[in-house]
Amino acid sequence: MPPLKVETPRSLNDFLGREIAVTDWFMVTQDRIRQFAEVTEDRQWIHVDHERAQRESPYGTTIAHGFLTLSLVSHFMKQAVQIRNGVRMGVNYGLNRVRFPSPVRADSQIRARVSVQSVKELPDAIEAVFAISVEGQGSEKPHCVAEWIVRYYQ
């Protein structure tokens, strides 16, 4: 699905409560998980020790860090929406609610569904809240659900 193209951040108001994108599939490789473990100093065996994970993990393999899955939201948002004008700078303002209902197994594919939850005028910016659900190919439950707040400074 091509990205939603809007003229300005205010144009997001036209899409309130609606799904605006389903992104392309993205492969979460064991190498990416290992790199994330190194960068974050989170080398728990469930992420990096394939043999032990096969033996002891209820998932039968290594899994991605929840924070790795969450960090890919910015990648997915680039595929979801493009704002043509009226943005000097976009800033990740934070998250309201994040959950990890199911794990992302190594070497599986994920994608995001993105909806516009709210748009608010601020003195020097437009604040948009996006509802994001990261789903996996063949998975019944989403891997990550989050409300992401982005401020678009004019």
N, C-alpha and C positions, 0 to 999 in steps of 0.2 A: 504494500500500500504506500503510495507516495506521501510525503509529508503534507500536512495541512499548511497552506500558505495563506497568511493573513497580512493585511496592510500594516496594522499597528497593534500594540499590546491590547488596546481597548477593544479591538475586533474580536478578541477571545470571548467577549460577552455574548457574541452570537452563537457560541457553542457550549454555553453553560449546561451542565448535566448530561452532555453527550460524549460518546466515545469519539475521539478525533483520529486515533491511529491504532493500528496493529502493526508492530515493527517486523522487520525481517528476523529470521532465526539467527542465533548467535551461538557458536560452539564454545562451551566452557571446558577447555582442555586441562589435563592434569598438569601440564607445564605452566599454564596461567595460574592455577591454584598454588603450585609450588612457588612461583614468583611472588604472588600475593603474600604467602606465608613468610617469605624472606623479608619483604618490605615492611610488614606489620609486626614481625617478630612473633607471630602466632603459628608455631610449628607443631601444633597438636597432631598426634598420630592419625586421627580420623581424616585429616586433610592431606597428609604427606606420605604415610606409610601404607602403600597399596596392599602388601601381603598381610599385614596385621589387620587392616580394614576388611579384607576378604574373610579372615578368620573370626574377628571379634565384633565387627560392626553390624548392627541390624540392617544396614543398607547394602552390605555385600561388596562395597567398594569405597573408595575415598569420596568425600563430598567437598563442595566449595564452601568457603566461609560465608556466613550470612552477609557479612559486610562487603565481601567481594560482589555478591549478587546485587546488593544495594548500590554499590559504587558504579555498576554498569547502567544505572538509571540515566545518568547524564549522556551516555552513549546512545541509549534508546531515544531520549528526548530530541537529539539532533535529527533522528529519523522521523520523529512524530510531528514537529511543528517548526515552521520557519516564519519569522516576523520580518517583513521587508523594510519597514521604516519605523522611526520613532524610538529606537533603542540605541542609546549611547553605550550602555553596559548592562548585561544581565548577570544577576548574582544569585547564587544558591543561598537562600535565606534560612533554610532549615527544613525540618520534617515535623509533622504533627504526630503521626501514628505510623509505626513500622512493625510488621509481624513477619515471621518466617514459618508459614504453615507446613512446608515440606522441604526436604533437602534437595539441592542440585547435585546430582551424581556427576563425577568426573566424566568427561567426554560425552556430555549430553548437550542438547540444544535448548536454548531459552529464547523467549521474545517477550515484549511488553505490550499491554493494552493500556492506552492513555485516555483519560477523560478530563475535561475541564470542570473542576469542582466549584471554584469561585474566582471572581475578579474584583479587586478593590482598588479604588483611587487613593493614592497617598499624595502628600504635598509635592514630592519630587520623583515619584515612581508609580508604576502599576504593579500591584502584587497579585499574582495568580497562584492558585492552589490546584495542583494536578493530582488526580487519583491514578495511581499506577499499580498495575497487577502484572507481576512477572510470572509467566507460565512456562511449563516445560513440555516438550514434545512427549506425548503419551502419559503425562502426569494428570491425575484427577484433581489434585489440589494445587493452588498457586504456590510458587516458591517464596515469593515476597509480595506483600501488599504494603503500600505506603502512600501518604499524602505529602507531596513535595511542594514546598513554597519557593517560588522564584520571584524576585523583584527585578522589574525592567525599568532601569533609570533612563530618563529622557534627555 
